[in-house]
Amino acid sequence: MKIGYSLSSEETTPNDLVRYAVRAEQAGFSFALISDHFHPWLTRQGQSPFVWAVIGAIAQATNRIALGTGVTCPIMRIHPAIIAQAAATAALLMPDRFFLGLGTGENLNEHIFGMHWPPSDVRRKMLQEAVMILRLLWRGGAQSFRGEYFSLEKAQVFSLPEKPPPIMIAAAGGRAAELAGEIGDGLISTIANDSLVRKFRVSDGGSEKPRYG
């Protein structure tokens, strides 16, 4: 078991997030998870820095600690192609230290462009398609894609790491845990429920992929 540190973007200025990441590394934490929201959960929390800029700063300020998004939603507020580019850059800045946590998002943060908030089953399908796009772009070369929810036209991520960052899928319910086992390299969950882990492992064929709680 490894012990991680939570970097709360909702309560913390970008400068302090970098400082806390450095302190977490100094204290011996193995990894950190940094939240990615447009709005804080509560107005009085008062913060919401752009996570990809903060990740770049943490990459330069640390040397050992692993870092993952906890979690990014690649289905509405930011197109999955942009997430693919951002995560590839983060992986270059943090070789073998960055992982990409993905989830189906929260209406609180994703509604800002006035689009309809889809039900959970649709969002899971959108996430599955988004992960397909991420892995496609990380192969290199110009890629096109026509899906039910997303499209690409001759898109290419030029700055790629030697190996793509692992994708960890967030789950709070059984169906999401099953999806995480099918399409993810690991599981993230804030729910202390062993049935989620069982569903994840069954869908994954019983392997020992990492599980973040």
C-alpha positions in Angstrom: 0.0 0.0 0.0 1.1 3.5 -0.8 0.0 6.7 1.0 -0.9 9.7 -1.1 -1.7 13.4 -0.5 -4.8 15.3 -1.7 -4.3 18.7 -3.4 -7.6 20.5 -3.1 -7.9 23.0 -5.9 -11.2 24.2 -4.4 -9.6 25.6 -1.2 -6.0 26.4 -2.3 -4.3 29.1 -4.3 -2.0 27.8 -7.2 1.1 28.9 -5.4 0.1 27.0 -2.2 -0.8 23.9 -4.2 2.8 23.8 -5.6 4.2 24.5 -2.1 2.1 21.7 -0.6 3.2 19.3 -3.3 6.8 20.0 -2.5 6.1 19.5 1.2 4.3 16.2 0.5 7.3 15.0 -1.4 9.6 16.0 1.4 7.4 14.2 3.9 7.6 11.0 2.0 4.2 10.7 0.3 4.3 8.4 -2.7 1.8 10.3 -4.9 -0.7 13.2 -4.9 -4.0 13.7 -6.5 -5.0 17.1 -7.7 -8.7 18.0 -8.3 -9.8 19.6 -11.6 -12.8 21.8 -11.3 -14.0 25.1 -12.8 -15.9 26.0 -9.7 -15.3 25.1 -6.0 -17.9 23.0 -4.4 -18.8 25.9 -2.1 -18.4 29.5 -2.8 -16.7 30.1 0.6 -13.9 27.6 -0.5 -13.0 30.4 -2.8 -10.5 28.9 -5.3 -10.4 27.1 -8.6 -7.0 27.4 -10.4 -6.4 25.9 -13.8 -5.1 22.5 -13.0 -2.8 22.0 -16.1 -0.9 25.2 -15.3 -0.5 24.0 -11.7 0.7 20.6 -12.8 3.4 22.2 -14.9 4.6 24.1 -11.9 4.6 21.1 -9.6 6.6 19.1 -12.3 9.4 21.7 -12.1 9.3 22.0 -8.3 9.4 18.3 -7.4 11.6 15.3 -8.4 10.1 12.1 -7.0 6.4 12.3 -6.1 3.9 11.0 -8.6 0.9 13.1 -9.5 -2.5 12.4 -11.0 -5.6 14.4 -11.7 -8.3 13.5 -9.3 -10.2 13.7 -11.6 -10.5 15.4 -15.0 -13.8 15.2 -17.0 -13.0 14.9 -20.7 -16.6 14.9 -22.0 -18.0 18.5 -21.9 -16.0 21.4 -20.6 -12.8 20.2 -22.3 -12.7 18.1 -25.5 -10.8 14.8 -25.1 -8.3 15.9 -27.8 -7.2 18.8 -25.6 -6.9 16.5 -22.6 -4.8 14.2 -24.7 -2.4 17.0 -25.5 -2.3 18.3 -21.9 -1.7 14.9 -20.4 1.0 14.1 -22.9 2.8 17.3 -22.0 2.4 16.6 -18.3 3.9 13.1 -18.8 6.9 14.7 -20.6 7.4 17.1 -17.7 7.1 14.3 -15.2 8.5 11.1 -16.7 7.0 8.0 -15.1 5.4 10.2 -12.5 2.2 11.5 -14.0 -1.1 9.6 -14.4 -4.4 10.8 -15.8 -7.5 10.4 -13.6 -10.8 10.6 -15.6 -14.4 10.7 -14.6 -17.9 11.6 -15.9 -17.9 14.9 -14.2 -20.1 17.0 -12.0 -22.8 19.4 -13.3 -21.5 22.0 -11.0 -18.3 22.4 -13.1 -19.4 21.2 -16.5 -22.6 23.3 -17.1 -20.7 26.5 -17.8 -21.3 26.5 -21.6 -25.0 26.1 -21.2 -25.1 22.5 -22.6 -27.6 19.9 -21.4 -26.3 17.8 -18.6 -26.6 14.2 -19.8 -27.8 11.3 -17.6 -25.2 9.0 -16.1 -25.5 6.2 -18.6 -24.9 8.7 -21.5 -21.9 10.2 -19.7 -20.4 6.8 -19.2 -20.7 6.2 -23.0 -19.1 9.6 -23.6 -16.2 8.8 -21.3 -15.6 5.5 -23.1 -15.5 7.3 -26.4 -13.2 10.0 -24.9 -10.7 7.3 -23.7 -10.7 5.9 -27.2 -9.7 9.3 -28.6 -7.0 9.7 -26.0 -5.4 6.4 -26.7 -5.7 7.0 -30.5 -3.9 10.4 -30.3 -1.2 9.0 -28.1 -0.2 6.6 -30.9 1.1 9.5 -32.8 0.5 10.6 -36.4 -2.6 12.4 -37.8 -5.8 10.8 -36.5 -9.4 11.2 -37.5 -12.4 9.8 -35.6 -16.1 9.9 -36.0 -18.0 8.8 -32.9 -21.5 9.2 -31.5 -20.4 12.1 -29.3 -17.0 13.3 -30.5 -15.1 13.9 -33.8 -11.5 14.4 -34.8 -10.2 15.6 -38.1 -6.5 15.0 -38.9 -5.5 15.8 -35.3 -2.0 15.1 -34.2 -0.3 15.4 -30.8 3.3 16.1 -31.7 4.9 16.2 -28.2 4.5 12.6 -26.9 6.2 10.8 -24.1 7.9 7.5 -24.8 4.9 5.7 -23.1 1.5 7.2 -22.6 0.4 8.1 -19.0 -1.8 5.5 -17.3 -5.5 6.3 -17.3 -7.3 5.8 -14.0 -11.1 5.8 -14.1 -13.2 7.2 -11.2 -16.2 5.3 -10.0 -18.8 5.8 -7.2 -21.2 3.1 -8.5 -21.1 -0.4 -9.7 -21.6 0.3 -13.4 -18.8 2.9 -13.4 -16.5 0.4 -11.6 -17.2 -2.1 -14.3 -16.4 0.5 -16.9 -13.2 1.3 -15.1 -12.1 -2.3 -15.3 -12.9 -2.4 -19.0 -11.2 0.8 -20.2 -8.9 2.0 -17.4 -5.4 1.2 -16.2 -6.7 1.6 -12.6 -9.5 2.7 -10.4 -10.1 5.9 -8.4 -12.9 6.0 -5.8 -13.9 8.2 -2.9 -16.4 5.6 -1.8 -15.1 3.1 0.8 -17.0 0.2 -0.6 -15.3 -3.2 -1.4 -18.0 -4.1 -3.8 -16.7 -1.4 -6.2 -13.3 -3.0 -6.1 -14.8 -6.5 -6.8 -16.8 -5.2 -9.7 -13.7 -3.4 -11.0 -11.5 -6.5 -10.8 -14.2 -8.8 -12.3 -14.4 -6.5 -15.3 -10.7 -6.3 -15.6 -10.2 -10.1 -15.5 -8.9 -10.2 -11.9 -5.6 -8.4 -12.5 -3.9 -6.2 -9.9 -4.3 -2.8 -11.5 -3.8 0.1 -9.0 -6.7 1.3 -7.0 -6.8 4.8 -5.5 -9.0 5.7 -2.6 
